[in-house]
Amino acid sequence: MDLKQACVMVVDDQASMRILIAGNLRRLGVGHVHAFADGASALQAVASTRPDVILTDVQMQPMDGVHLVRALRTLPDLQLAATRVVFVSGDNSDTLRQQADALDVLGFVDKPPSPAALADMLTRVLG
């Protein structure tokens, strides 16, 4: 997929992290970047933004990244329910990795993500 055509949703409760990730995505050439402060607001916007991939933090309030993906996977729109998701987190514990696998999360990017890490992830996920 051409990054100019890609739509990426960034979900993180830390404004500085949202700005960092969104800015790096734009510098990489991603054409459409949408940023949200928590899983609940992202879930409300997923139908209107129709992202190709969601990059989400795990630990947020009121809806964390795991609950966001669980809710996403149950949407009646099967295309939205199958949206590609990557966790952006410092937590890569076995428990979280098992949850991620069960929810068909495609991988992890460590916080704070470098431009190279984001580029590698986009290449792998959007191929």
C-alpha positions as CSV (number, residue, x, y, z in Angstrom):
1,M,0.0,0.0,0.0
2,D,1.2,3.5,-0.9
3,L,1.7,5.4,2.4
4,K,0.2,8.5,0.8
5,Q,-3.1,6.6,0.6
6,A,-2.8,5.0,4.1
7,C,-5.0,5.9,7.0
8,V,-3.5,5.4,10.4
9,M,-5.2,5.9,13.7
10,V,-3.0,6.8,16.7
11,V,-4.5,6.2,20.2
12,D,-2.6,7.3,23.2
13,D,-3.6,9.1,26.4
14,Q,-0.3,11.1,26.5
15,A,-0.6,14.2,24.3
16,S,3.2,14.3,23.8
17,M,3.2,10.7,22.6
18,R,0.3,11.3,20.2
19,I,2.1,14.3,18.7
20,L,5.4,12.4,18.4
21,I,3.9,9.4,16.7
22,A,1.6,11.4,14.4
23,G,4.4,13.7,13.4
24,N,6.7,10.8,12.6
25,L,4.0,9.1,10.6
26,R,3.4,12.3,8.6
27,R,7.2,12.6,8.0
28,L,7.2,9.0,6.7
29,G,4.6,10.1,4.1
30,V,1.4,8.6,5.7
31,G,-1.4,10.6,4.0
32,H,-4.1,10.4,6.7
33,V,-3.3,10.4,10.4
34,H,-6.0,10.6,13.1
35,A,-5.1,10.9,16.8
36,F,-7.2,10.1,19.8
37,A,-6.7,10.3,23.6
38,D,-8.3,7.0,24.6
39,G,-9.9,3.8,23.3
40,A,-13.5,5.0,23.7
41,S,-13.1,8.1,21.5
42,A,-11.1,6.1,18.9
43,L,-13.9,3.4,18.8
44,Q,-16.5,6.1,18.2
45,A,-14.5,7.4,15.3
46,V,-13.5,4.1,13.7
47,A,-16.5,4.0,11.3
48,S,-15.9,7.5,10.0
49,T,-12.1,7.2,9.7
50,R,-11.9,3.6,8.5
51,P,-8.2,3.2,9.3
52,D,-5.9,0.8,7.6
53,V,-4.1,0.3,10.9
54,I,-4.6,1.4,14.5
55,L,-1.5,2.1,16.6
56,T,-2.7,2.0,20.2
57,D,-1.2,2.4,23.6
58,V,-2.3,-0.4,26.0
59,Q,-2.7,1.4,29.4
60,M,-5.2,4.2,29.1
61,Q,-8.4,5.3,30.8
62,P,-11.4,5.1,30.4
63,M,-10.9,2.4,27.7
64,D,-7.5,0.8,27.4
65,G,-6.0,-0.7,24.3
66,V,-7.0,-4.3,25.0
67,H,-10.6,-3.3,25.5
68,L,-10.5,-1.2,22.4
69,V,-9.4,-4.2,20.3
70,R,-12.0,-6.4,22.0
71,A,-14.8,-4.0,21.1
72,L,-13.4,-3.5,17.6
73,R,-13.4,-7.2,17.0
74,T,-17.1,-7.4,17.8
75,L,-18.3,-4.7,15.4
76,P,-21.0,-5.8,13.0
77,D,-19.1,-4.3,10.1
78,L,-16.7,-7.2,9.4
79,Q,-14.2,-5.0,7.5
80,L,-13.9,-2.7,10.5
81,A,-13.8,-5.6,12.9
82,A,-10.8,-7.0,11.0
83,T,-8.8,-3.7,11.2
84,R,-5.1,-4.2,11.7
85,V,-3.9,-3.3,15.1
86,V,-0.4,-2.8,16.6
87,F,0.3,-2.1,20.3
88,V,2.6,0.8,21.0
89,S,3.7,0.1,24.6
90,G,6.6,-0.4,27.0
91,D,4.7,-3.5,28.3
92,N,5.5,-6.6,26.3
93,S,4.8,-9.1,29.1
94,D,3.9,-12.6,28.3
95,T,0.3,-12.0,29.6
96,L,-0.1,-9.0,27.3
97,R,1.4,-10.9,24.3
98,Q,-1.1,-13.8,24.9
99,Q,-4.0,-11.3,25.0
100,A,-2.6,-9.6,21.8
101,D,-2.4,-13.0,20.0
102,A,-5.9,-13.9,21.0
103,L,-7.1,-10.6,19.6
104,D,-5.2,-10.9,16.4
105,V,-3.0,-7.9,17.2
106,L,-0.2,-7.9,14.6
107,G,2.7,-6.8,16.9
108,F,4.3,-4.4,19.3
109,V,6.3,-1.2,18.8
110,D,8.3,-0.1,21.9
111,K,7.6,3.4,23.4
112,P,8.8,5.9,22.4
113,P,8.8,4.6,18.8
114,S,11.6,5.7,16.5
115,P,10.8,6.7,12.9
116,A,12.7,3.6,11.8
117,A,10.5,1.3,14.0
118,L,7.4,2.9,12.7
119,A,8.6,2.6,9.1
120,D,9.4,-1.1,9.6
121,M,6.0,-1.8,11.3
122,L,4.1,0.0,8.5
123,T,6.0,-2.0,5.8
124,R,5.3,-5.2,7.6
125,V,1.6,-4.5,8.4
126,L,0.5,-2.7,5.3
127,G,2.9,-4.5,3.0
